[in-house]
Amino acid sequence: MLVMKVATLLFCIMAICVTTAQASDSSVTLYFFGGEGCSHCALEKPFLEELAQIYPQLEVKEYETWYNKEDKELFQIFLNAHDVPPPHGVPTTFVGTDYVVGYGSDTTTGMQIEDMVKNCIQYGCPDAGESIIQTLSPTTTQKPGAVEENQELCIYVFTRENCSQCERVLPLLDQLGQDYNVTIKMRWMFE
């Protein structure tokens, strides 16, 4: 009976050691949602680059949510899938089952993110977005303000009737519409 208990205990210890050894070799994916022009995002980016150098198991996937419609939609899906309560903003970082909204500094929020990464490397964790991204079609990266070919762009201009300044702008707007194949719709405001 004692031999059976000792054998069971040794088997459990070996299973834990093997699981820990496998987990320490596992890769970790970090999902970073930011916005072009966001100052806190700009602080976090170099920290994440340094973190990826320190931990070769870490893969950082970056998404721009302010000017890229697909990335913004993906961000909303992540928020819903991980039950992130409002208010929502960028930067938001997902690692495993954890997330961080905002970024203060390398020594505050950065340490929190690094702890999440180290925990996943040491113990393993699910990929925060693998199942989400597999269900979506591939996204394209678009420069801020860019308009895809064959995409309609419409500009609404609100002017006042008999406004001399407004009347001087109208030929310029017409020329812009012709040069860039843009529909310009005029709306008159009444006092």
C-alpha positions in Angstrom: 0.0 0.0 0.0 2.8 2.4 0.9 4.7 1.5 -2.3 1.5 2.4 -4.3 1.2 5.8 -2.6 4.8 6.6 -3.2 4.6 5.6 -6.8 1.5 7.7 -7.3 3.2 10.7 -5.6 6.3 10.3 -7.8 4.1 10.1 -10.9 2.3 13.3 -10.0 5.5 15.1 -9.4 6.9 14.0 -12.7 3.7 15.0 -14.5 4.0 18.5 -12.9 7.6 18.8 -13.9 7.0 17.8 -17.5 4.0 20.2 -17.8 6.0 23.0 -16.4 8.9 22.3 -18.7 6.6 22.2 -21.7 4.9 25.4 -20.6 8.2 27.3 -20.2 8.9 26.6 -23.9 5.5 27.8 -25.1 5.1 30.8 -27.2 3.0 33.8 -26.0 1.0 36.1 -28.2 0.4 39.7 -27.0 -2.3 41.7 -28.8 -1.7 45.5 -28.7 -4.5 47.8 -29.8 -3.5 51.4 -30.2 -4.2 54.5 -32.1 -2.0 56.5 -34.5 -1.2 59.8 -32.6 -2.1 58.3 -29.1 0.6 59.5 -26.7 0.2 56.6 -24.3 0.3 54.1 -27.2 3.6 55.7 -28.3 5.0 55.1 -24.8 4.0 51.5 -24.8 5.3 50.5 -28.2 9.1 50.7 -27.4 8.5 48.9 -24.2 6.8 46.0 -26.1 9.6 46.0 -28.6 12.1 45.6 -25.7 10.0 43.0 -24.1 10.0 40.9 -27.3 13.8 41.1 -27.3 14.0 39.9 -23.7 11.5 37.1 -24.2 12.0 35.4 -27.6 8.8 33.3 -27.0 6.8 36.5 -27.2 5.1 37.6 -30.4 3.5 41.1 -30.4 0.6 41.7 -32.8 -0.2 45.4 -33.2 -3.5 46.8 -34.4 -4.3 50.5 -35.2 -7.9 51.3 -34.2 -8.3 55.0 -34.9 -7.9 54.9 -38.7 -8.2 51.3 -39.6 -11.9 50.1 -39.7 -11.0 46.4 -39.6 -8.7 46.8 -36.7 -11.3 48.9 -34.8 -13.9 46.1 -35.4 -11.5 43.5 -34.3 -10.8 45.6 -31.1 -14.6 45.6 -30.4 -14.7 41.8 -30.8 -11.8 41.4 -28.4 -13.4 43.7 -25.9 -16.7 41.7 -26.0 -15.0 38.3 -26.0 -12.9 39.2 -22.9 -15.8 40.9 -21.1 -13.8 44.2 -20.8 -16.1 46.7 -18.9 -16.3 50.3 -20.2 -14.8 52.7 -20.5 -12.8 51.4 -23.5 -9.8 53.1 -24.9 -6.3 52.6 -26.2 -3.8 51.3 -25.6 -5.4 48.0 -24.6 -3.2 45.0 -24.3 -4.3 41.3 -24.2 -2.1 38.4 -23.0 -3.7 35.0 -22.4 -6.9 35.6 -20.4 -5.7 38.9 -19.0 -5.8 42.5 -20.4 -4.6 45.9 -19.4 -6.4 49.2 -20.5 -4.1 52.2 -20.7 -0.4 52.7 -20.2 1.3 54.7 -17.5 5.0 53.9 -17.6 7.4 51.1 -18.0 7.6 50.7 -14.2 3.9 50.6 -13.6 1.7 49.3 -16.4 4.8 47.9 -18.2 5.7 45.7 -15.2 2.1 44.5 -15.1 2.3 43.5 -18.8 5.6 41.9 -18.3 4.2 39.8 -15.4 1.4 38.6 -17.6 3.9 37.6 -20.2 6.2 35.8 -17.7 3.2 34.0 -16.2 2.2 32.7 -19.7 5.7 31.7 -20.5 6.1 29.9 -17.2 2.7 28.2 -16.9 1.2 28.4 -20.4 -1.9 30.3 -21.3 -4.4 30.3 -24.1 -3.9 32.7 -27.1 -6.1 35.7 -26.4 -7.2 36.1 -30.0 -6.5 32.8 -31.8 -10.1 31.7 -32.0 -11.3 35.3 -32.7 -8.9 35.9 -35.6 -9.4 32.5 -37.2 -13.1 33.2 -37.6 -12.4 36.6 -39.4 -11.2 37.2 -42.9 -7.7 38.6 -43.2 -7.4 42.3 -42.5 -5.6 44.9 -44.5 -3.5 47.7 -43.2 -4.6 51.1 -44.4 -2.8 54.4 -43.9 -4.6 57.0 -41.8 -7.0 59.0 -44.0 -6.5 56.7 -47.0 -9.4 55.9 -49.3 -9.5 52.5 -51.0 -10.1 52.4 -54.7 -13.8 52.4 -55.7 -14.7 53.6 -52.2 -17.1 56.5 -52.2 -16.1 59.6 -50.3 -18.7 62.2 -49.7 -18.1 65.6 -48.1 -21.0 67.6 -46.7 -20.6 71.4 -46.7 -22.9 73.6 -44.6 -23.1 77.1 -45.8 -25.4 80.1 -45.5 -27.3 81.6 -48.4 -25.9 84.9 -49.6 -22.7 84.4 -47.6 -19.8 86.0 -49.5 -17.1 83.9 -47.8 -19.1 80.7 -48.6 -19.6 81.7 -52.2 -15.8 82.1 -52.6 -15.2 78.6 -51.4 -17.7 76.9 -53.7 -15.5 77.0 -56.9 -12.7 75.5 -54.8 -14.9 72.7 -53.6 -16.2 72.0 -57.1 -12.6 71.7 -58.4 -11.7 69.4 -55.5 -14.6 67.2 -56.3 -13.5 66.9 -59.9 -9.8 66.4 -59.2 -10.4 63.7 -56.6 -13.6 62.2 -57.8 -15.4 63.2 -54.6 -19.0 63.9 -54.2 -19.6 67.2 -52.5 -23.1 67.8 -51.1 -24.1 71.3 -50.2 -26.5 71.9 -47.3 -27.9 75.4 -46.7 -28.2 76.6 -43.1 -30.8 79.1 -42.2 -30.6 81.6 -39.4 
